[in-house]
Amino acid sequence: MIERLLDVIALTLLATTVAVGAEPDPRIGRVENGLLPIAAKKVGVPDTITERMRAYGVPGLSVAVIDGGKIAWARGYGIADMSSGRPVTTATLFQAASISKPISAVGVLALVQRRRLDLNENVNRELRSWKLADNEFTRRAPVTIRMLLNHTAGVEHSDANNYAAFSMADRLPSLLEILRGKPPARAGAVRVVSVPGSTFAYSGAGYEVLQQLVTDVSGTSFEDYMQREVLQPIGMAHSTFSQPLPASLLSAAATGHYAGGQALPGRFRVSPELSVAGLWSTPTDIARYVINVQRSYEGVVQEPLNSDMTRQMLIPGSGDRGLGPAMAGNGQWLRFGHDGFNEGFEASFVGYIPQGKGAVVMSNSGFAFMLIEEVLDSISRVYGWPDHGETTQRPPNADFHQQQVLPVPVDMLSRSGGQYQLNDRLVLRIHPSKGGLFLDWPDNGSAEIFATAGGRFFCPQLWLSELGSPWLRFVTGPNGRVSKIVAGIEESIEMRRTD
């Protein structure tokens, strides 16, 4: 599968381009040829988007660059759908995943702007179809709309580990079934688990509550409200919150892929939690959202949010979170952004507010985020950003940027191969292939393991997994074979060999 994938990528990496002006921006080539690999044996040696897509096995990629408050250019690379060989274009739809949250936040704030909602009121006062259950935490402080927007409400699902994505063939739960934890929903009821306002904890469940709030207050479906009040005013003509994706748009949608390059059965998953991860979009459309926020902040545009509301949205609070976006930088380099991770799709955007700069990168691969970081880094160097830095979900210990890597020792290739028990559900397989060492994660393909000068190993994809860290340490038993692997932020996770 992976060899076929790379062959097809090589044949279709003639990019489709949309550029501002009569001539293509000459900086496009500098971006495309200036990627510095995050994890590669050619440390510090620039490479091309083409080669980096091949290295990561990423079928398709789409990029939009913002400069001077306008879309400077947009390009699509590679394959949108393996079965048809359809190439990625600037009109190809990708799942935006958690980038849905900051765009959904605009819809909530539009209701606040019209005085239909109050940021600091108890959300239960406006929820009509369902309410958060009171408990010892809510008796100390109510959950407010502001807290839900900036992830400080202390809201989560019970039995969240049972969550699994839905396929096109599944019976989908309604939002009320999701909130109540009733089948066919796959996680428990939404509840308050800490004192509201006391701490930052990234919460998809909080945005489910906001979705129900918008539906109750607007008197219409969430997708219709967002289309009318947010997407259309911004000009996001190639975006929709409709789930499942309408049949008329299936031919424009990219197919999601596992980390190893295998297409997801049924092409992609369905997210009934629309405000959490339900947006289908393009980098060009998300760039229009970024530009709208930048221009509203400066007072140039007043819809869907006026300047005062936009500035409130971008005030960083706990966890450096605004009312939706993540915030970083200051002064002339104040920036906002967000990442997105759905099964088979990954994406990221960043926007510099006073400078009118930014970029959006979307992919149809479950192993694209390191590539996305490399693309953003290349754009930042060419367009003069001081730093694009953190956006949302990368933990502070994920220090693998420009990590010097070494070939995995030949003896370790043979001594480490085998099966390792992670928990009662997961058995991971490590195996050598083509001179490298790879980890197979069940149902999510393979990812390469790299050696380091310090004697540890690391697999960049793993910081997105339940291990929470890319670092691995191999422990050798009396027979010379690796007997267990120690992982996790504090090496608190042991995976013992089972074969």
Secondary structure by P-SEA (a helix, b strand, c coil): caaaaaaaaaacccccccccccccccaaaaaaacccccccccccccccaaaaaaaacccbbbbbbbccccccccccccccccccccccccccccccccaaaaaaaaaaaaaaaaccccccccccccccccccccccccccccccaaaaaaccccccccccccbbbbccccccccaaaaaacccccccccccccccccccccccaaaaaaaaaaaaaaacccaaaaaacccccccccccccccccccccccccbbbbbccccccccccbbbbcccccccccccaaaaaaaaaaaaaaaaccccccccaaaaaaaaccccccccccbbbbbccccccccbbbbcccccccccccccccccccccccccccaaaaaaaaaaaaaaaccccccccccccccccccccccccccaaaaaacbbbbbccccbbbbbbbcccbbbbbcccbbbbbbbbcccccccccccccccccccbbbbbbcccccccbbbbcccccbbbbbcc
